[in-house]
Amino acid sequence: MFETVLLARLFGLPLIVYGGLFTFLLFTTTLILGIRHAPIKIHAAFAIASMVIGLIHGTLAIIAFI
């Protein structure tokens, strides 16, 4: 079931690729917030969100390809 949804194509790319791009952008935003000395609450919130989304993305990718 997950395989069908995750490998469905949108604009020529599988949906799992878009999840990876979103995860990458979230991690990049977290890095930039850390470099620009944003308030620690905002940086920590982005870090937690990045980890959660990254774990979800990784888990779904593993499930899709097993």
C-alpha positions as CSV (number, residue, x, y, z in Angstrom):
1,M,0.0,0.0,0.0
2,F,2.7,2.5,1.0
3,E,4.7,1.5,-2.1
4,T,1.9,2.6,-4.4
5,V,1.5,6.0,-2.8
6,L,5.2,6.7,-2.3
7,L,6.2,5.8,-5.8
8,A,3.3,7.6,-7.5
9,R,4.7,10.2,-9.8
10,L,4.0,13.9,-9.5
11,F,5.7,16.1,-12.2
12,G,7.8,13.1,-13.2
13,L,9.3,12.4,-9.8
14,P,8.1,9.9,-7.1
15,L,6.4,11.5,-4.0
16,I,9.2,10.2,-1.8
17,V,11.7,12.5,-3.6
18,Y,9.5,15.5,-2.7
19,G,9.6,14.3,0.9
20,G,13.4,14.2,0.8
21,L,13.6,17.7,-0.7
22,F,11.3,19.0,2.0
23,T,13.5,17.3,4.7
24,F,16.6,18.7,3.1
25,L,15.1,22.3,3.1
26,L,14.1,21.9,6.7
27,F,17.6,20.8,7.8
28,T,19.1,23.7,5.7
29,T,16.8,26.2,7.4
30,T,17.8,24.8,10.8
31,L,21.5,25.3,9.9
32,I,21.0,28.9,8.7
33,L,19.0,29.7,11.8
34,G,21.9,28.5,13.9
35,I,24.5,30.5,11.9
36,R,22.4,33.7,12.0
37,H,22.0,33.5,15.8
38,A,18.2,33.1,15.8
39,P,16.6,32.7,19.2
40,I,17.3,29.2,20.6
41,K,13.6,28.4,20.9
42,I,13.1,28.8,17.1
43,H,16.3,26.9,16.3
44,A,15.4,24.1,18.7
45,A,11.9,23.9,17.2
46,F,13.2,23.6,13.7
47,A,15.8,21.0,14.8
48,I,13.1,18.8,16.4
49,A,10.8,19.2,13.4
50,S,13.7,18.3,11.1
51,M,14.5,15.2,13.0
52,V,10.9,14.0,13.1
53,I,10.3,14.7,9.4
54,G,13.7,13.0,8.6
55,L,12.8,9.9,10.6
56,I,9.4,9.7,8.9
57,H,10.9,10.2,5.5
58,G,13.6,7.6,6.1
59,T,11.1,5.0,7.5
60,L,8.7,5.4,4.6
61,A,11.5,5.1,2.1
62,I,12.7,1.9,3.8
63,I,9.2,0.5,3.9
64,A,8.7,1.4,0.2
65,F,11.8,-0.5,-1.0
66,I,11.6,-3.6,1.2
